[in-house]
Amino acid sequence: MKKNLFSKVIIAILLLSISAASFAQKKSGGMTLYTVRNEMGKDPKATLKEVADLGYKYIEAVDYKDGKFYGMAPAEFKSYLKSLGLKPISVHMGSMTLDNADKLVADVKAAGFKYFIAPVPPMGMFKFDPKTRKLGMEGSMEQLAEILNTIAHKAKDAGLEFLYHNHDFEFQANKDGVVPIDYLLEKLDPKYVNFQMDLYWVTKAGADPVAYFQKYPGRFKIWHVKDMDGQGRFAPVGQGKIDFARILANKKLSGMKYYIVEQDMVFDGMQPLEALKISKEGLNKFGFK
């Protein structure tokens, strides 16, 4: 009797181990903490645990103040993510300037991130009109390229990769007839500056992601993956009209190394974590690995 009981216990332990290993293998893809920014503001550690439980493998951070990420020193943030099985891949540094770049780069490196990202044109060049909700920028493209190039060299020297993240206005010709994204892609050296393509905003601008992959192969190291509903709003992956299957078929051409789910806003009573769960299922459906 004791022998049978012992055998049953051993089998149960093995089954639990197999189940745990299977769950761990299902972890894939990334998400940006911008989607759960309100939740992170209330309880960052509990929110990160929920993100990990959804099966995401890596995260993108967006909150950095006074040398800390979500109130945690770089080493503490890195350690806590590791305890959850999450990897810090990229960080949006909207506060970057030529004066503080060295400090930001050092902290990003210490926190274990790989990519240092400009989410918008830095140093006051980015503009947002709250009445029309239109995004744009002031200043010349030459000035923007020079700032990005200078900070990118600092990131490179520290062993980080520098990316620029797009919205829709970069695909529209400015008052000088220059298309900002094309200018940056052509003028900035890929050894120092590459791009995080936001698939929603490219689509919103009326541009074709695949066409950009074909024209500028290998330049788009990270994708922001979010869908667009029938009203043109942000939607979970698979709940809108963006042809992710076609885009994903050109992954190698684009140079994509990581993909990150983002949903800037949720609608119709949906909660951010719910949107992330639905997007995770959508990613699996389209074959994102």
C-alpha positions as CSV (number, residue, x, y, z in Angstrom):
1,M,0.0,0.0,0.0
2,K,2.8,2.4,1.0
3,K,4.6,1.5,-2.3
4,N,1.5,2.4,-4.3
5,L,1.0,5.6,-2.5
6,F,4.7,6.6,-3.0
7,S,4.4,5.8,-6.7
8,K,1.3,8.0,-7.0
9,V,3.1,10.9,-5.3
10,I,6.0,10.6,-7.6
11,I,3.7,10.5,-10.6
12,A,1.8,13.6,-9.4
13,I,5.1,15.5,-8.9
14,L,6.2,14.6,-12.4
15,L,2.9,15.7,-13.9
16,L,3.1,19.0,-12.1
17,S,6.7,19.5,-13.3
18,I,5.7,18.7,-16.9
19,S,2.7,21.1,-16.6
20,A,5.0,23.9,-15.2
21,A,7.5,23.4,-17.9
22,S,4.8,23.4,-20.5
23,F,3.5,26.7,-19.2
24,A,6.9,28.2,-19.1
25,Q,7.4,27.3,-22.8
26,K,4.2,29.1,-23.7
27,K,5.7,32.4,-22.6
28,S,6.3,34.6,-25.6
29,G,6.3,38.1,-27.0
30,G,6.3,41.4,-25.2
31,M,4.1,44.2,-24.0
32,T,4.6,47.8,-23.1
33,L,3.8,49.0,-19.6
34,Y,2.2,52.1,-21.2
35,T,-0.9,50.0,-21.7
36,V,-1.2,49.5,-17.9
37,R,0.3,52.8,-16.9
38,N,-2.6,53.6,-14.5
39,E,-2.2,50.2,-12.8
40,M,1.5,50.6,-12.7
41,G,1.0,53.9,-11.0
42,K,-1.0,52.3,-8.2
43,D,0.9,49.0,-7.6
44,P,3.7,48.3,-10.1
45,K,4.9,45.0,-8.6
46,A,1.4,43.5,-8.5
47,T,0.8,44.7,-12.1
48,L,4.0,43.2,-13.3
49,K,3.0,39.9,-11.7
50,E,-0.3,40.0,-13.6
51,V,1.6,40.7,-16.9
52,A,3.9,37.7,-16.3
53,D,0.9,35.5,-15.5
54,L,-0.6,36.4,-18.9
55,G,2.4,34.7,-20.5
56,Y,4.4,37.6,-21.8
57,K,8.1,37.1,-21.9
58,Y,9.5,40.6,-22.0
59,I,8.4,44.2,-21.3
60,E,8.9,47.7,-22.5
61,A,9.1,50.4,-19.8
62,V,7.9,54.0,-20.2
63,D,8.2,55.5,-16.7
64,Y,11.5,56.8,-15.5
65,K,11.8,59.6,-12.9
66,D,14.6,60.6,-10.6
67,G,16.8,57.7,-11.6
68,K,14.2,55.1,-10.9
69,F,11.9,52.9,-13.0
70,Y,8.4,52.8,-11.5
71,G,9.8,53.9,-8.2
72,M,12.5,51.2,-8.2
73,A,16.3,51.7,-8.6
74,P,17.6,50.2,-11.9
75,A,19.1,47.1,-10.1
76,E,16.0,46.5,-8.1
77,F,13.8,46.8,-11.1
78,K,15.9,44.4,-13.0
79,S,16.0,41.9,-10.1
80,Y,12.2,42.0,-9.7
81,L,11.5,41.4,-13.3
82,K,13.9,38.4,-13.2
83,S,12.0,37.0,-10.3
84,L,8.9,37.0,-12.4
85,G,10.5,35.5,-15.5
86,L,10.2,38.8,-17.4
87,K,13.0,40.4,-19.4
88,P,13.5,44.2,-19.8
89,I,13.9,44.6,-23.5
90,S,13.2,48.3,-24.4
91,V,12.4,51.6,-22.7
92,H,10.8,54.7,-24.0
93,M,12.8,57.8,-22.9
94,G,10.6,60.8,-23.6
95,S,12.6,62.9,-21.3
96,M,15.9,62.5,-23.1
97,T,17.9,65.6,-23.9
98,L,21.5,66.3,-24.9
99,D,22.2,67.3,-21.3
100,N,20.8,64.3,-19.5
101,A,21.5,61.5,-22.0
102,D,24.6,60.2,-20.3
103,K,22.7,59.6,-17.0
104,L,19.7,58.1,-18.8
105,V,21.9,55.7,-20.8
106,A,23.7,54.6,-17.7
107,D,20.5,53.8,-15.8
108,V,18.9,52.1,-18.8
109,K,22.0,49.9,-19.1
110,A,22.0,49.1,-15.3
111,A,18.4,48.1,-15.5
112,G,19.2,45.5,-18.1
113,F,17.5,46.9,-21.1
114,K,18.8,46.3,-24.7
115,Y,17.0,49.1,-26.6
116,F,17.0,52.8,-25.7
117,I,14.0,54.4,-27.6
118,A,13.0,57.9,-28.5
119,P,9.2,57.7,-28.4
120,V,8.7,61.1,-30.0
121,P,10.9,63.9,-31.3
122,P,12.8,65.0,-28.1
123,M,13.7,68.3,-26.4
124,G,10.3,70.0,-26.9
125,M,10.1,69.3,-30.7
126,F,7.0,67.0,-30.2
127,K,3.6,68.8,-30.2
128,F,0.2,67.6,-29.3
129,D,-3.0,69.6,-29.9
130,P,-5.5,68.5,-27.2
131,K,-8.4,70.0,-29.1
132,T,-7.8,68.2,-32.4
133,R,-5.8,65.4,-30.8
134,K,-3.3,65.8,-33.6
135,L,0.3,64.9,-33.2
136,G,3.2,66.8,-34.8
137,M,6.5,68.4,-34.4
138,E,8.3,71.7,-34.6
139,G,11.8,72.4,-35.7
140,S,13.8,71.2,-38.7
141,M,14.5,67.6,-39.7
142,E,18.2,68.4,-39.7
143,Q,17.9,69.5,-36.0
144,L,16.0,66.3,-35.1
145,A,18.4,64.0,-36.9
146,E,21.4,65.7,-35.2
147,I,19.9,65.2,-31.7
148,L,19.0,61.6,-32.4
149,N,22.4,60.9,-33.8
150,T,24.2,62.4,-30.9
151,I,22.2,60.5,-28.3
152,A,22.4,57.3,-30.4
153,H,26.2,57.4,-30.3
154,K,26.1,57.6,-26.5
155,A,23.8,54.6,-26.4
156,K,26.1,52.7,-28.7
157,D,29.1,53.4,-26.6
158,A,27.3,51.9,-23.6
159,G,26.3,48.8,-25.5
160,L,22.7,49.8,-26.1
161,E,20.8,50.0,-29.4
162,F,19.0,53.2,-30.2
163,L,15.6,53.2,-31.9
164,Y,13.1,55.9,-33.0
165,H,9.4,55.1,-32.5
166,N,6.9,56.5,-35.1
167,H,3.4,57.9,-34.9
168,D,1.4,58.9,-38.0
169,F,2.7,62.4,-38.5
170,E,6.2,61.2,-39.5
171,F,4.6,59.7,-42.7
172,Q,3.0,63.0,-43.8
173,A,5.0,65.6,-45.7
174,N,5.9,68.7,-43.6
175,K,5.7,72.3,-44.7
176,D,9.0,71.8,-46.6
177,G,7.6,68.8,-48.5
178,V,9.8,66.4,-46.5
179,V,8.4,63.1,-45.2
180,P,10.0,62.9,-41.7
181,I,10.3,59.1,-41.5
182,D,11.9,58.9,-45.0
183,Y,14.3,61.6,-44.1
184,L,15.4,59.8,-40.9
185,L,15.7,56.4,-42.6
186,E,17.8,57.9,-45.3
187,K,20.0,60.2,-43.3
188,L,20.7,58.3,-40.1
189,D,23.4,55.6,-40.1
190,P,21.8,52.1,-39.3
191,K,24.9,51.4,-37.3
192,Y,23.6,53.9,-34.7
193,V,19.9,54.5,-35.3
194,N,17.2,52.1,-36.3
195,F,13.4,52.1,-35.7
196,Q,10.5,50.7,-33.7
197,M,7.6,50.5,-36.2
198,D,4.2,51.1,-34.6
199,L,2.0,49.1,-37.0
200,Y,-1.2,50.9,-35.9
201,W,0.2,54.4,-36.6
202,V,1.7,53.4,-39.9
203,T,-1.7,52.1,-40.9
204,K,-3.4,55.2,-39.5
205,A,-1.2,57.3,-41.7
206,G,-2.3,55.4,-44.8
207,A,1.1,53.9,-45.4
208,D,2.0,50.2,-45.9
209,P,4.4,48.6,-43.4
210,V,5.5,46.0,-46.0
211,A,6.4,48.7,-48.5
212,Y,8.7,50.3,-45.9
213,F,10.3,46.9,-45.2
214,Q,11.0,46.5,-48.9
215,K,12.4,50.0,-49.3
216,Y,14.4,50.0,-46.0
217,P,15.1,46.3,-45.2
218,G,16.5,45.5,-41.8
219,R,15.8,48.8,-40.2
220,F,12.7,48.0,-38.0
221,K,14.1,46.1,-35.0
222,I,11.0,46.1,-32.9
223,W,7.3,46.3,-33.8
224,H,4.5,47.8,-31.7
225,V,1.6,45.5,-32.4
226,K,-2.0,46.7,-31.9
227,D,-5.1,46.5,-34.1
228,M,-7.4,49.1,-35.5
229,D,-11.2,48.7,-35.2
230,G,-13.9,49.9,-37.6
231,Q,-13.9,53.3,-36.1
232,G,-10.2,53.8,-36.4
233,R,-9.6,53.2,-32.6
234,F,-7.0,51.1,-30.9
235,A,-8.1,47.5,-30.6
236,P,-6.6,44.2,-29.3
237,V,-4.7,42.1,-31.8
238,G,-7.0,40.2,-33.9
239,Q,-10.0,42.4,-33.1
240,G,-9.6,44.8,-36.0
241,K,-8.7,45.2,-39.7
242,I,-4.9,45.2,-39.8
243,D,-3.5,42.3,-41.8
244,F,-1.0,40.9,-39.4
245,A,-0.5,37.7,-41.3
246,R,0.8,39.6,-44.3
247,I,3.0,41.8,-42.2
248,L,4.4,38.9,-40.2
249,A,5.3,37.0,-43.4
250,N,7.8,39.8,-44.0
251,K,9.4,39.7,-40.5
252,K,12.8,38.7,-41.7
253,L,12.8,41.5,-44.4
254,S,11.9,44.1,-41.8
255,G,14.7,43.1,-39.4
256,M,12.3,42.6,-36.5
257,K,13.9,41.0,-33.4
258,Y,11.1,41.6,-30.9
259,Y,7.4,42.5,-31.0
260,I,5.5,44.3,-28.3
261,V,1.8,44.6,-27.8
262,E,0.5,48.0,-27.1
263,Q,-3.0,49.5,-26.6
264,D,-2.9,53.2,-25.9
265,M,-6.5,53.4,-24.8
266,V,-9.3,50.8,-24.2
267,F,-12.9,51.3,-25.1
268,D,-16.4,50.0,-24.4
269,G,-15.7,49.0,-20.8
270,M,-12.7,46.8,-21.6
271,Q,-9.9,46.9,-19.0
272,P,-6.2,47.2,-20.1
273,L,-5.2,43.7,-18.7
274,E,-8.2,42.2,-20.5
275,A,-7.0,43.8,-23.7
276,L,-3.5,42.4,-23.2
277,K,-5.0,38.9,-22.6
278,I,-7.1,39.1,-25.9
279,S,-4.0,40.4,-27.7
280,K,-2.0,37.5,-26.5
281,E,-4.6,35.1,-28.0
282,G,-4.5,37.1,-31.2
283,L,-0.7,36.9,-31.4
284,N,-1.0,33.1,-31.1
285,K,-3.6,33.0,-33.8
286,F,-1.5,34.9,-36.3
287,G,1.6,32.8,-35.5
288,F,3.8,35.2,-33.6
289,K,6.5,33.2,-31.8
